[in-house]
Amino acid sequence: MARYSFFFFFSFSFSFYPMVFSQLSSNQKTTMINLSRSLNVTSISWDINKEPNPCLWKGVSCNSPSYSSVIKISLSGVFLSSSDFLPLVCQIESLQNLDVSGNRLSKIPSKFLSDCGKLHELKLLNFSYNNLEGSLPLFVGFAGLEFLDLSHNRLSGAIDLELDGLVGLRSLNLSLNNFTGSVPTRLGKSKVLKELQLSMNKFHGIIPVDIVGYRNLTLIDFSSNNISGSVPDRIGELSKLEVLILSSNSLSGIPQSLSNITSLTRFAANSNKFNGAIPAGITKHLRNLDLSYNSLSGSISSDLLSPLNLQTVDLSNNGLSGSIPTALSPSLVRLRLGSNSLDYVIPTAAIATLQNLTYLELENNALTGLISTELGFCKTLMLLNLAGNQLSGSLPMELGKLSHLQVLKLELNLLTGQIPIQIAQMSKLSILNISWNSLNGSIPPLVASLKNLINMNLQGNNLSGSIPENIGSMTSLMELQLGENHLSGDIPSMPTTLQIALNLSSNLFEGHIPVTLARLTGLEILDLSNNKFSGEIPAFFRQLGALTQLLLSNNQLSGEIPEFDSRVIVNISGNEGLTNTSHTEPPTTSPKSEKAKMSCAEIILLAVVAAVFAVGGCTILAISLLGYKLVKKRN
């Protein structure tokens, strides 16, 4: 029985480790040994003494099932700086894929180009994320090459015929280099190219009509160049195009023909010079549209936002006017219409039906009316930004139903009434800004239950009463803005996590400055100006090591002025009882100039907000990729 068990174990092991018993040809094994010696890097363990079969070396793949030939070599991110090893690779006639991305290579040797150009099996070359310099090398031969990635290098100069001989090229990525001249169109004689990425270079001139000759194109990315003129109307002839990215150029015309491309799912052309009306029917087949930061005008057509597949729309920072259409795609995940001239009311009845809506951004328009209770039905919302409009009425308690909300921005409106206690139900909230309205009443103590809140801005309202005693339990809070209200009473212990700012200015606080503020050792800006504080300036302010700005102006403080470190900007004007024993003028600055500066802690907050947006971005990307795969499957 033991004999049969051994036989079974031996057979089982053999089935899982076939490469151990396979053998490369003597030529390939010699080449691999020579290659391992020439690399001379410790980050890869290519050692013939420790592992006699190169097919088992990290980054090496051999053909299956015989494992007699090397077909793939990956030396990505192993800190290679010398290119001398590259011609040796060309001695492996069976090689199909070579990946040397993420290293420090500065050149591609001419011998590599001449020798590897004769390898008919070679399909992929990846030199991305290196330090390649000079002009684009001439690729002669390479009859089987399908994928060429030279992105994220320092290549420069114009592109002419260097790639024209690549008869099988299907994917070309030259992004993030310093290429100049016009957009190249000699990119493989057989014109089977499917993916063309030229972003983040210095190409100029117009988009050449010749690009239409590549009828198999599914992806075009010309973003972040100096391309101008109109997008060619004939681009509508690219019947297989799925993604068109033209962002950050100087383009001025959007062709109507884009609506004819039934395969087009993403069109991004933000940060250009497009003007006039948005072409009708452009979203007919799209899932993602981004035309933000242009000069588009006119109204949003009634059917622009309604196509069933439409998931994300960004038309922010344009000159669009009129009302927001009521016909909205049920697939919408993100709707950004901020910084336009849109007016009338928010079509909340239509918005409330959107079960996938994650981001709703309508800030800086001229929208009027109430914030409808129906917004509470948007259960998937993570960000709601209605700031800078003319919205009136009270905050509906139904907003508390938005249990996934992370950012709520309603500042600079005409809102009245009290802060509803239901706001405490938004347990994931990280940013709350309802400043510069006409809200009244007291701050609900339940707001302290928002344990994820990083920034709370209630300034510029008519809030009265005292600050909730339990506010110190808000252990994530980094910025608290309560200025320009009618708050009074004792100042409770504040969260020790405060870093960016604590603003209690222009309220009705009086008495001595509380000693509990000494616990705020990470605080950068403290604004107690325009109150009725009395007594001396506490000496503990000098021990607040992170403090950069201390605003105490227009109070009733008296006694000697402590001597502060020169890095701290102090404003004590308007306190007649203060005396300066050092015989030097204390440093002062205006509150406006102080608040205009960005602190280190503010950068931290921006990073947190970016992380919130990244969650939504990943969601959108996942939805887009899923849709892309479904389309591929149907085709």
NORLINSUL-V999312 format. One line per field, one symbol per residue. phi: phi as a letter, one per 30 degrees, with the letter a starting at -180 (. if undefined). psi: psi as a letter, one per 30 degrees, with the letter a starting at -180 (. if undefined). A space follows every 50 residues. Layout:
phi=???
psi=???
//
This chain:
phi=.ddddddddddddddcbdddccbddddddddddddddddhbddbccbddd bdcedcddicbcdccdhcbdcbbccdicidcccddeededdcdddcbbbc dibbdcacdddddddddcddddcbbbcdhbcebiddddccjhdcdcbbbc dhbbdbidcbcdcddddcdcbbbcdhbbdbidddbcbjddhcecbbbbdh bbdbicdddedddcdcdcbbbcdhbcdbicdedddddddcdcbbcbdhbb dbbcdddeddddddcbbcbdhbbdbiddedidcecdcbbbbdhbbdbicd edcdccedddcbbbcdhbbdbicdeddbddcecbbcbdhbbdbicddddd dddddcdcbbbbdhbbdbjcdddddddddcecbbbcdibbdbicdddddd dddcdcbbbbdhbcdbicdddddddddcdcbbbbdhbbdbicddeddddd dcdcbbbcdibcdbicdedddddddcdcbbcbdhbbdbiddddcdddebd abccdhbcdbiddddddddddcdcbbccdhbbdbidddddedcddcdcbb cbdhbbdbjddddcdddcdbbcdicdddbcddibdddbadeddddddccd dddeddddddddddedddddddddddddddddddd
psi=eeeeeeeeeeeeeeffhffeglklleeeeeeeeeeeefehkffkijjfee jfjffgkkfkklkkffhfkkfkkjhkhghkfkgffeeeeffjffkekjjg lhahkfljkeeeeeefffjffjfkkjglhahklalklkjkbhffkekjjg lhagkallkcgfgffjfgkfkkjgliahkaalkkfihjefhgkekjjglh ahkaaljkfffffifgkfkkjglhahkaalkkfffffifgkekjjglhah lfkkkfffffjffjfkjjhlhahklalkkkgfgeflekkjglhahkaalj lfgegfkffkekkjglhahkaalkkfjkkffkekjjglhahkaalkifee effjfgkekjjglhahkaaljkfffffiffkfkjjglhahkaaljkffff fiffkfkjjglhahkaaljkfffffifgkfkjjhlhahkaalkkfffffi fgkekjjglhahkaalkkegfffigfkfkjjglhahkaakjlklkffkee kjjglhagklakkkfffffifgkekjjglhahklaljkffeffjffkfkj jglhahllakjljlkffkkkjglgjffkkjffgkkkkllkeeeeffkkle eeeeeeeeeeeeeeeeeeeeeeeeeeeeeeeeee.
//
